[in-house]
Amino acid sequence: MIKAISAAAGDVRAGLAGPVPSHLRDASYPGAARLGHGRGYEYPHDSADGIVAQQYAPDAVAGREYYQPTQHGAEARYAERAERIRAILARAREEDKS
């Protein structure tokens, strides 16, 4: 986990941080809809898998995979789950292309 945090922090130091995607921005105040905040947000718990192919990171780092779990100890369970999530997201991206 420390490697993931370090890699993400390195990207921020390199100026790769960017604005929060508009569908994740606060949509609870007057005028937010006019700005497009919250538009297109998909609630993961409404999905059968509990996972949606939605961009959460700023454009500058979209697609980066900071967390690379090992097969040691309890982390092996996380590696298994991360692989399953990546497979679900890859399948969703392929379906979007169709």
Secondary structure, 3 states (H helix, E strand, C coil): CHHHHHHHHHHHHCCCCCCCCHHHCCCCCCCHHHHCCCCCCCCHHHCCCCCCCCCCCCHHHCCCCCCCCCCCCCHHHHHHHHHHHHHHHHHHHHHHHC
